[in-house]
Structure formats: structure tokens, C-alpha cells
Amino acid sequence: MKGTYQNCTAMGIGMIVVFLAAFVNGAKHHEKIKLLPPVLDVAKSINDSFIVSCNAQIDDMVVRWQSPKEVTITERKGRIHTEEIRDSLALVFEHITLADRGEWSCLGEDAEDIKSSFTMIVKEEMSFVDTPIVQLAREHRDATIRCEIKGDPEPKISWDYNGKAIKFSDEKYIKLADGLFIKKVHRNDSGEYTCRGYQVTESFADNKEQRIRLNVQYKPNLLSEEDIQYIYTNGTANLTCEAAAEPPANFSWYRHGKKINPRQQTIHMARDISQLEITLTDPSALGQYRCRAANFLGAVDHEILLKEGVKPEPPSMFVLRGVNYEILDVDVGATKPKKASEMDTLGYRFEIMPVEVFEDEQDWTLARQIDFPVEDKVTYILKDLNPGTRYIVRVASRNVAGLSDFTDPKEFRTHSHSVINEASTNLLSTSLILLINIAFNPFQ
């Protein structure tokens, strides 16, 4: 048993000796040569600078620097050179390149087994190449969003769409070395794509991202539904043509086959919509109109028949039924006829504004407009008002031909919070008195 123990002890000591020997032989720093700073690995980017000094710990020992290709550095100036600084020999990198990667060693001149080394790790920072921030694709075709990231080590790339990670298990997307491939692009694929690169090593980690707007181009798609509109004598109607397109459509209006000159007719324009303003002063303005929405991918036409209608009558009444600190409850005598006709009232338009604004400006275009559909025997709530504020209000009826004249304006005032609180306090006091009377006089 004792012999077995001695054998085990001897084996253990032997293993420790072998391990220590291996560790010493593999060490990059020798005790007879010191580096300052005392680094084993140096991680730098291209064009960075760096300096490290080597100092012999033995008198009269001469040292030299050796490159990763085992070439002695003898230059005293240049991109990489050595400089004597007191008792040390410094290795100077004025600007670092990828070629500087590897193990740099300081050796004893006459004893090459005496050396201290460090490993230079050079990183090429990521940069985006051929990556426009706005890119185009055609609907129903395959497309590639270009994003090429240059860097060393080679970056890993991920993609987001409108803030959510793209799943490449979906056959719609394929990750390419220089971009993102999308099969059969649809207009709903428009949006913001984020191309993100990662560099990760044992020495450093970095990431950069580029946001890319993808605009999917498609021919105009008609959104307008009305093909008949009405107008009354001396009234105004806006013939509306709406079409979605990318790039946005250009709108043109035609009458009797001739293009209407925008300089001779009022036309309101916005993205995806055009409105031709018509005022009926002559019956010749009635009839068929055509709108064309076009871009370089195609065109679509929309025809509208303008017919004469009847101007609606103003509301039959205009009475305040209720009020608190943020609403006005208004009755306009709304009723639905038992037998429907084409020119029936469809709803009401209220215009409301603070009295002090009206007194300063005398301009109803500053008023807030609130539209309601017609309902049988209901009142209408004007809400989101300010407490304790005087308002001026008017209302008009609306049918398919347009608006009636507005009623004469009326002034109403919302309650202030103090009025509400005072009313609540009075109600509470009355209730307490009633309860006390009942408690002390139960049989009266």
C-alpha cells in the first residue's frame, strides 16, 4: 500500500514538472526582457498608432525587434521603426495596417531563446459600400436591397424590417453577401429595413447599422368610388379623384375629351388625391368629367357624372339641451323621413370656436368643424371643450348636393369646475340633512 502511495506521489510530481515546463516554454514574456506596456495581445484598428518599449534586465545585453516574418527591424524612421529611449529600445507603429498582424518579438542580440513577444491583432472597422439609404423595387418582381459591409474580420450580417427581425426560414427572404433578396415584392414590403453588421473576436466586439428605405413602385390603383356627384345652383362641389401609386400619380382632368387647364379652373392637389372645384353658375357645367391618374408604370381613369341637386334647408331648430364643463348637448330637430328620397338630409355640420377668438378674427375658417350623420330624434354632443369658456356655434344641414346655409350663430358657455364642485357640495349637504331628518323623525 505504501509503495502504491509513493508511486502515485511520484507520478503527480512528474506531471506538475511537465506542466510547468510546458507553461514556461509557451510563455511570451521572458523574465530577462521586459515590455512596457506588458501586453500579450494588442488589438488595434487600421491607421491607429502604437508604441511599445523593450528593456533588457541583464547588464550589457543588446536587444532587437523582430517582425512576424522574423525580419529584424533596423529602420530608425518610417511607418514602422525603432527608437532608443534611455535604456530601452522602442518599437513604433506610426499607422497600423492589416499586414502588421502577428507576433512581434524583442530578442537578446546573442541569445535568441531570450525573448518577450506580443501579438498584434488588427481590425478593419466596418464600412458600408454601395448601400444607398433609399432604394427602389418594382411590384411583383424579385428585388435585392443592396447592403455590402466591408471589414476585417468579416462581419456577420442581420436584417430587420420595420423594427422586427427578419426570419430567414421564410422562403420570401434570402440573405446575400451584398444584400437582402426578396421574392415577388409587394407594395406592402415598402418600409424601413435595417442592415446590421457584427464583428466579434476574443479581443473586441463591434456593430454598425444602416437604415434603408425601400419604396416599392407600382402603377396607379383607383381608390375613388363615387361616380355620381350633385351640385345646386350657385353652389360648389369638389369632384374627387383618388388613386394610390408609387411614384405618386400625376392627375389630369378632362371635359368633353379636352384637358382642363389648371390655370383656368381651381384644382386642389395632394399626394394620391385631386379635387376639381366646380361652381354651378351655368347648366353647361353639368355632365360627365374624367380624371386620369398616371405614372411611368401605367394609368387609370375615373369618370364622374355631375348632376343638379337641391340645396338643403337649414336645421328646423337650434336649442341647447344640456351643458357641463366639457360638453354642449345641442338639439337641431333631427328626424329621418319615413319615405326616403335622393335629396334627404344626410347629416349636420357644426362649427364652433371660442368667442374671444371670433371677436378678434371674425373668421369662421378658424372654427372647429364637427360632422354628424342624421339620426331620428337625437341630440348631438359637442365634446372636448374647455371649462368655463364662452363658445359661438352655428350649424348647417348636409345632403348629397352639399351644405345648406348656416343658422345664425348662438353663444353658449361651458361650466367651470367650481360650478360643478359647488353643485356637488349642495347636493351632498341636502342629502345629509334629509338623512338626519329621517333618523330623528322616522314616523313623521
N, C-alpha and C positions, 0 to 999 in steps of 0.2 A: 504493500500500500504506500509505504514511504517512498519506494523507488518510482512508483507511478506519479506521485505528487511532484518529485524532483524533476521528472521528465516533462511534466506539464509546465512547471515553472520555467524550465529552460526553453521550451518552445515559445512561451509567452514573451520572454525577454528577447528571444531571437526575432520574433515578429515585430516587436517595438523598434528594435535596432534597424531592421529592414525598412520599416515605415519612415523612421526619422531620416535615414539615408536618402530615401526617395524624395522626401519633402525638401531636404537641403539641396539636393541636386536640381530639383524643379523650381527652386526659388528664383525670382527675377532680381532681387536685390542682394548684393554681396556686402558683408559687414565691413570690408576693406575699402568699398567705394560707396559713397552716399549721394543720392539725388535730392535735389531741392527744387520743387516740392517732391516729397517722397511718394510718388504715384506709381501704380501698376498699370492703370488704364487711363488714357486721356481721350475724352470724347469732344470733338470739335466739329464745327461746320466749315464748309468751303469759304475761303477768304479770311477766316479767323487768324489771329496771330497767337504765338505761344513761345515761351522760353523756359528752359529747364537747365539747371547747373549741375555739374558733376564734380565731386570733391574727393580726392584720394585721402584715405585715413592713415596712409603709411608715408613717412618722410621720403622725399626724393622719387616717389612713384609718379611717372608721367602717364596721363590718361588721354584717350582719344575717343571720338564719337564714330559710331558705325551705323549705316543705314540698314533698312530691312533687306537690302540686296547685298549686305556685308561689304559695302564700299565705305572706306574711311572718309569722313568729311574733313576736307582740308581748306575749303574756301573760308576767307575771312570777311567776305561781303557777298550779298546776293540774297535770293529768296530764302535759301537755307544756308546758314553759315555758323561758324563757331566764333566765340569771343572769350578772351581771357579776362576774368573778373576776379581780382585778388588771387586767392589760391584755388579758384575753380575754373573749369572750362565749361562755358555755357553753350548750349545748342539753341539757335534762334531760328524760328519759323516766322518770316515776315508776313506771308499769307499762305494758308494751307490749301492743298489740292487733294483730289482723290488719290493721286499717286503716292501720297505720304503715308498711306495706311501701312500698318505692320509694326514690327518690333524694332525699336531704336535702342542701341546699347552703348554704354560707356565702359570701355575696357582698359585694363592696365596695359601700357605700351609693350612690356616684355612678359606679360603674364595674361594670356587671353582667357584663361579659366577664371580670372578675377574680373567680374563684370556685374553691372547693375543695368536693368532694362525696364522699359515701359512700352506698352502697346498703344500706338496712335490709332484711334477709331475716328474715321472721317465721315461725316454725314453731309449729303447734299440736300439742303432744305427743299421741301416740296414747292412746286410752282405749277400753275395751270397753263397749259399750252393749247391753243386753238379751242378755247372754251368761251364763246360769246354768251353774254348774260341774257340775251333774248334770242330764241331760236324758233324756227317755223317748221310746220309739218302740214301735209295735205290729208284731209279726212279720207278714211277708207284705204289709205296706203300704209305700208310699213315705213317706220321712221327711226332714225338714230339721233338721240340727243348727244351731242359731242361734249366729251369731258376727258381730256388727257392730262394726267398728273405726272410730272417729271420729278424724280427724286431718287436718292440712293441712301439706304436700302430701298428697294422698290416698294412703293406704298400699296397697301391694301385699300380697296375702294368699297364704299357702301352707298346706297341711294335711298332718299326719302322723297315722298310725293305728298305735298301739302302737309308736311309735318309728321307723316306716318311712314314707317319703314316699309320699303317695297319687299314683298316676298317673292323670291325667285323660283319658288315651287310652282308659281302661277306661270303657265306657258306663254302668257302675254308678254312677259319681260325676259330679256336675256342680257346678262352683264357682259360687256365687251371690254377689251383692254383700253379702248379710247372712247367709251361712251356707254349709253343705255339704248338697247334695241327694243322697240315697241311694235308689236304686231297689230296691223289693221287699226290704225289710230282713229279714235272717235273724238268729236268735239268736246266731249266730257273729259278727255285726257288733257285738256288745257289746264294750266296751273303752274305752281312753283315746284320745281324739282331741286333737290339739294344733293350735289355730288361731294362726298366727303372722303378724304384720304387719311390713312393712318400709317405712321412709321413707328414700329415698336421693336426695340432690341433690349438686351440686358443692361445697356448703358443709358438709354434715353427712350422717351416716348413723345410723339408729337402728332397733331392732327390739324388739318385745314379743310375748309369747306368753301364751295362756290354755289350760290343760288342761281338757278337758271329758270327763266320764264319761258314756257313753251306755249306758243299760240298756234292752235290747230286751225288751219284755213278751210273754209267751206263756202259753198255758194249760198246766196240768199234763201232764207226759209220764211215764207209768209206767215205772220202772226195775226194779221188783221182778220176779223170775222165779219164785220158789218159790210154788207153790200148795198144797203139802202140807208140813206140819212135824210132827215127832214129839216126844213127851214121855213120860217114865216116871213112875210113882207117886212122889210127894214130890219129883220133880224140877222144874226150872224151864226154861221155854222163852221166848224173845223172838220173838214174831211180828213180822216186819219188813215195813214198807211204805215204799217209797222212790219219790219222784216229783220230777223236776226241774220248776221253774216260776219265772216272774218276773212279778209279785212272788211270793215264796216261798208255797207252798201251806199252807193250814191243814188239819191232819189230824183226822179223826174215826173212831172205831172203833164197830162195831155187832155185836150178838149177838142172834140170833133177831129181827132187824128193829128192835131197840131200841138207842138210842145208849148206849154205855158211859160212865158218869160218871168223869172223870179223878180225882175225889176218892176214888172207891171202888176204883180199880184203878191199879196202877203203870204209867205210860206215860212212856217216855223220848223226849224230843224234841230234834231238832237240825234245822238247815236241810236241807230236802229228804228228811228221814227221820223215821219214827216207829216205835217199838217198844213193843208191848203185852206186858207181862211176865205170864206165867201160871205158877202153881204148881199142880201136879196133886195136889190133896188129895181131890177128888171126881170121879167119872166124868162128872158133868154139865158139867165144864169142857171136855170134848172136843167136837168138832163144827166147824161152819162159822162163820168170822169174816169180817167185811167191813171194809175200810179205805177211806175216801173222802178224796182229796186235792183241794182246791178253792181257786181264787182267783176274782177277779171276771170272768175271761175264760172259765172253764169248770171242769169237774170230771172226775175219773177214779176208778173203783172197782177195788179189788183184793180178791179173795176167797182165803182161806187155810183149808184143812181141817186141823184139829189132830187127829192120831191118836195112840193109845197105842203106845209102843215099848218096847224092852227096855234097861235100863241096862247099859252095857258093863262087862266085868270089868277090873280094873286090869292093867297090864302083867305078864306072867308072870315077868319078871326085870328087874333094875336093877343093871347092873355097869359100872364104869369100865374101858374097854379101852385108853385112851391119854390122854396129857396132855403139853402143853408150856407155854410161858409165856403163851399167849393162848387156848388151846382145851382143851375137855374132850371126849373121844370116848366116848360112852355107848351101851351095848347094852341094849335093852329086850325082846329076843327077838321082834322084829318078823317076822311071817310073813303071807303072803296065803293064805287058804284056797283049795283047788283048786276048790271049788264055792261060788260067791258067793251070799250071802243078804242080805236087806234090812238086817239089823242087824249086819253085819260091821263090824269096826274100820276106820275111815277114816284115822285118824292119831293123833298123840300131842301132848299139851301139856306142855311143860316149864316149871317155874317155878324161877327161880334168883335168888339175891341174896347179897351178901357176908355172912359170918357175923356180923360186928360190927354190921351194920345190923339183922339179925334179932334178935340178942341185946338190942339197945336197944329195938326197937319191938315184936317178937313179932307182926308184922302181915304176912301174906302178900300183902295187896293192894299192898304196895310192891315186890313181886317183878317181875322182868322175865319176860314170857311169850313163849315161843317155840313156834310150832306147826309140826309136820312132817306130811306125808302118810305113809301107811303104804307101806313098800317091803319086798320079800321079802328077809329075811336081811341087813339092813344095820344099821350103827350110825349114830348121829346126832351131829353135830358142834355143840357149843355154843361159838361163837366170839366174838371181840371182847371177851375178858375181860382183866382186869388181871394183870400178872405178880406172882408171889409173894403171891397172895391166896387166903384160905380162902373157899369158897363152900358154901352149903347149897342142895340141889337136890331137887326132887320131880317126879313125872311121873304123868299120867293118860291113859287111853285115851279116844278120841272116836269116836262113831258118829252116825247121823242123829238119835238121840234125845237126845244130849248127852254130858257127860263122866262117866267113872267116878269112883270115889273116888281120891284121890291116894295114891301109895305113901308109906310112911314116908320122911321126908327123910333124905338122906345128905350127909355133908360131904366135899368134895374140895378139893384145893389145886393151884393152877397153879404151875409152876416160876418161879423168879426168873431174871433174866438171868444172874446169876453162876453158877447151876447149869448153864445151857446152855453158857456160856463154858468152865466147868471141864470139862464133858463133852467139848467140842470139843478142849480142850487135851490131855486124857488120850488121846483118840483119835489126835491128831496125834503125840503122844510115842510111843505104841505102834506106830504106822505107821513112824516113823523108826527105832526100834530094830529092827523087823522088816527093814527095807531094809538097815540096816547089817550085820545078821547074814547076810543073803543075799549081800551084797557080799564079805564076808571069808570066808565059809564056803559057797561055791557048791555044793559036792558033798556036803555033809552031809545 
